[in-house]
Amino acid sequence: MRGDGLSRRKRDVRPDEGRPARAHGQGTGEGLQPGGGVSMDPITNLEQLVEQLRTAPSRRVVIAAGQDPHSLEAAARAVGEGIARITLVGDRLRIGKLCSEMSLDPDSFTIVDEPDPLRAGALAVAQVRDGQADVLMKGLIGTADYMRLILDKDQGLLPISRVLSHVTVAEFPVGKLEPRRLLFLADVAIIPHPDRESMIQITGYCTAAARSFGIERPRVALLTASEKVSGRMPATVQADEIARMCAADELADRIGPADVAGPISLDLALSAEACAIKGYGGPVGGRADVLVFPNIEAGNVFYKTATRLAGARVAAVVVGAAAPCILTSRADSEESKFLSIAMGCRLAE
């Protein structure tokens, strides 16, 4: 099922088992508080995340339209690793057939029979809304239908005045990023052109996620093409406005403890050498933990470049709703889907 180096420590898990901002140049998912997080050493690779989850109370993950082979494989791995309890809402007969074909044990899951994908999605959302599940995951249901169910004003999961955002955590091969650390990225999949309010919420989501991984004071880069403010590049103006608000402690209750730099270019956010050459100082330069992109085009291109050319391993979760919501692409690997389950379980703590 994998050759990625993550150790497989099997456990008998039954379905019913129980678990002020500062700026240089300088929101959260429901349950992710801006100043919150867990007290621990920072997680620097995704294996450490899985190791920590093995010893924590397992979270309840419900998969909408669970008759999807890739989601089933990732779910079985999460159960086998002891990090999650899985409920599959979907076509019981199809799920049983897939489990037989894939040599999976259907008794390791709780199965709610609903062959229709849209109704299965509604039932899965209801489980989260009613407190029966901690994390929602997309199975064999259309992305548009999945998102509509989450966003439904009466029966969905989005609190008033909140925006949804897609937060990715990326682990690069050893030697690609120094000092070695995880990078938190947003938004690469949901908000095409975030305005200032959306950008503030996105930043808060990212800092809360980083703190849940043990980074007590995340270094945030509000990325643009240049570190210079120019009216010809509106993204630099917006980044500068947010940075100034952070510097004035106007966003401390929304972003939490963080060092926020913007506008800042990608090379200055990640390369100490580039900072030395250009004379760029401050706590974020060359050491950013969080990359907030000016628009979806920049974020999506970076994401695909990182995974396809740089060998990055990634996990991703939609945040801003009443619970973490996993939205993976058909092209994502089983490993990425498993790691996204792990990330969702961590953010649900």
LINZI-V13783 format. One line per field, one symbol per residue. ss: DSSP state (H for helix, E for strand, L for the rest). phi: phi as a letter, one per 30 degrees, with the letter a starting at -180 (. if undefined). Layout:
ss = ???
phi = ???
This chain:
ss = LLLLLLLLLLLLLLLLLLLLLEEELLLLLLLLLLLLLLLLLLLLLHHHHHHHHHLLLLEEEEEELLLLHHHHHHHHHHHHHLLEEEEEEELHHHHHHHHHHLLLLHHHLEEEELLLHHHHHHHHHHHHHLLLLLEEEELLLLHHHHHHHHHLLLLLLELLLLLLEEEEEEELLLLLLLLLLLEEEELLLLLLLLLHHHHHHHHHHHHHHHHHLLLLLEEEEEELLLLLLELLEHHHHHHHHHHHHHHLLLLHHHHLLEEEEEEELHHHHHLHHHHHHHLLLLLLLLLLLEEELLLHHHHHHHHHHHHHLLLLEEEEEEELELLEEELLLLLLLHHHHHHHHHHHHHHLL
phi = .abcjddccdbdbcecdc..dbbci..kdejcdecdjcdadedcadddededddccedcccccdiddceddddddddddddicacccccldeddddddeddchccdddccccdaddeddddddddddddcidbcbcbdcdbeeddedddddedcccbcdeiccdbccccbcceejdbbddadccbaccbbcdbddddddddeddddddddddcjcdbdcccddbdbdcdbddbeddddddddddddddidcedccidacccadbdddddccddddddciccjddeibdcbccddadddddddedddddccidcbbbbdbjddaebdbcdedddedddddddddeddddd
